[in-house]
């Protein structure tokens, strides 16, 4: 099953994707839908108003997650690219909902940064409340997967040893276009999918989500040890090699530049950077 959040004149609506139609589920967004224990059956049986997919505007698939937990240095090739050793534990940082934009919205390129980088990522969306989950409960708590680009202000990220300030500038992080449930993906809750990123038409990142050091179920287990995860929470699982900051010389997003992020079997983000 595929779910999305669309924008309408009356506000956002959670929809089930039926081919070229979006069928309303009766909930305001996908996060609100996932808060119901029976969200799957509600979405499957929904028969609300339908919208043409070609003309509907897409919001972030979860517009206001309670938590956005991000993982740094989680692809083997990216870790080696950055000159680091494979980690024993996940590197975690946070992002806030104000950073999120829709899958085709403009990225707000902040005037305060001259080093805006890209990070194509697989994101998982939590579909059940879990704390201190074992592996099986962690896997069962994954509602599905979507696409995220952790657009990063590198000059702000590295001002201090803490990364947060470079990771959550407002209006910079596209999320979507849809949530895909694990049963539709090869590998299920540990999907093995081609992931890529392109800047101004040039492919700059290319890998497979099977290269993750800590897979999605392992991340849910680890993070739920620290805090309660709730429906609609998002975990961004990390980026593969090919980021602009690691290039020699470094390369960054420019005003008017295009950023395309794609994951096989899930979908594609297409965003233009605009100086804010």
N, C-alpha and C positions, 0 to 999 in steps of 0.2 A: 504494500500500500504506500501511496505517496500523499503527503499532506503539504499544504502551503498556507500562508497568510496573505490575503489580498487586501488592497485598499479600495474602499467604495465611498460613495458620497455620504453614507451613513456611518462610516468608520471602518475599522479593519474587520475581517471575517476569516475564520478558519475554514478551509475548504479541503475536500478530497479531490485528488486529481484523477479524472476519468478521461483519458485520452486527451482530446483538445478542449475539454470542458473542466471548469472548476465548480464543484458542487458544494454549497454551503452546508456546514455541519450543525449550525445553531450556536456556535461559540465565537467569541470575539477574536481569538487568535489561537494558534496551535498550542501555546503554553497553557491557556485556559482550558482547552480540550484535554490536554494531558493530565491536568489536575484531577480528572475524573478517573476512578479506578477502572471503569468500563469504557475507557476512551476508544479502545480498538473497535468494539462492537458498535459504539455510537457512531464512529466515523464510517464504518463499513455500511451501516444501515441508513445513513443520512440521505435525505432526499430533498434538501432545501433548494432555493433558487440556484440556477446554473449561470455561469459566466463563461464567455469565450476566452480561452487561454491566451489567444493572440492579442487581445486588447486589454486584459485585466492588468492592473498595476500590482506588483509584488512588493510587500513589506519584508523586513527581516523575518525569517520563518518563525522565530520566537522573538517578538519585538522587545520584551522586557523580562528577560530571565532574571531570577533572583540571584544567580551566581553565574559568572563566566570565569571558569578556571582554565588557565592556559598552561601548556607544557613547553618548556624550552629544551632544545638539544635532544630530540627524541628520534631522529632518523640517523642511522649509522653513517650514511654518506655525508650528512650535514655536520655531524660531530667531528668527523675526520677533516672536513673542509675548514672548520673553525680551529683546528689544531688541538682538540681536546680528547681526553680518554672517555670511553663509554661509561656512563654514570651508573652508580649502584642504586640510586633512587631517582625518581622523577624530579626535575627542576620545575617548580610551580610558581606562577605569578597570577595576578588578577587583571581583569578588564571589567569595565562597567558598561551598563546598557546604553548610556548616552553615546558610546563609541559606535554603536551599530547603525548600519544603513542597509537598505534593500539591495537585492542582487544586481540591479541595474542603475542604482543611484550614483550620483557624483561623489567621489571622495573629497572631503574638505582638506585641501592641502594647506596646512597652517603656515602663516607668514613667518612664524617664529622658528621654523626649522628649515635647514638646507640639506637634510639628509633623510628623506622619506623613502623607506625601503618596503619591499614586498615580502610576504611569507604565505605561500599557498598552503592550506591546511584542511585536513579532514576533521570535522567537528562531530561529536556525538551529543545527542540530546537525551536527557534522563526522562524516564517515563514512570518512575515509581519512587517512593520515599525509601531511602536506604541509609543505614548507619552501620559502620563496621561490617560491611558486607563480605561474605566469603566469595570465592570465585563464581559459584553458580548463581548466587543472588545478584552479584555484580553484573553478570552477563544478562540476567533476566530483567534488570533495571534499565537497560538500554532500549529506549523507544525507537531510535533510528539514527541516521547519519545525514549530515548536510555539508555544505562547502563554506569555508570561511577564509578570508585573507587577513592575516594579522599585520596590517599595515603599521609600520613602526618608524617613529622619529628617532633615528640612531643617535643623533647628537644629544637628545634629551635622555635616551635610555642609558647612555654611558656617562652622564653627568655624575652619577654616584654608583655605588655597588648595587643599588636596588633598581630594578628595571621598570617599575610601574609607570613612572612619569613619561616614558617614551612609548608606552604601549596602549594608552587609553585616551588619546586626544579625541575630542568629540567629532563624530561624523566621519570616521575614517575606516570602519571595519565592516565590509560587506558580509552578509550571512544569508544563505539560501542556495538555490531558489526554492528547493523543496526539502522536506524530510522524507527519507526512504527507510522503511522498516527493514530490519536485518534479514528477514526471510527472502527479500528480493535481491540480495547481494551475494556474490560468491565469497565464501568465508564467513557469512553470517555476522556475528558480533565481532569477529576479527577479519574484517574484509580485506581482500587483496585486490586493490584497484589502482589503475593508472592515475597519477595525479600530475598536473602540469600547471605552469604559469607562464604568461607571455606579456611582455611590455612593448607597446608600440608595434605589435605584430611579430616580435621576435621571441621565440621560446627561450625562456631563461631558467625554468625549473622543470625537471622531468624525473619522476621516480614512481614507486609503487608503495601503497600503504602497508604492504607486507614487510617493508624495511623498518617499521617502527620498533624501537627497543622495548618500549612498554606499550602493549596493545590496549585497545579500548577497555576490555573487561578488567585488565590489570589496573588501569587508571581509575576506574570507578571504585575498585576495591581499595586502592591506596587513598584516594581523596576522601572516600566515605569513612576512613579511619579517623580523619581529622575533623570532619564536619558532616552534618546530615545533608545528603543530596536530595533534592525535591524535584517533582515533575517540572519540566521546562528548563532546568539548569543545563548549562552548556559546558562541555569540556572540549577545548581546542587541543588537538593531539600533537601539534608540533609541525615543523616545516622541513622539507628536504633541502638538499644543497641547491645552490644557484642564486642565493640572495645577493642583492646588489652590494651590500657592505663588504662582502668577502671578495669582491672582484678587485683586480689590480689594473687600472685605478678603480676605486669604488664607483658605482653607478646608482643613481637614485631617480625617483619619479619626478617629472617636471610638469609644470602647469600645462594642462591640455593633453597630457599623456594618457594612454589607455592601458588598463590592466585587466587581463583576462585570466580567470582561475577556473580550472576544470577538473572534475573527478569523474572517471568512468562510472557509468551506471547511476550517477546522482544528478549531475548537471553542471551548469556553467554560470559563473559570475562575469559580468561585463561592466566595468566601471571606468569613468574618466576622472582624472585628477583635476580639480579646479582650485586655484589659489583662494583661500578664505580670508 
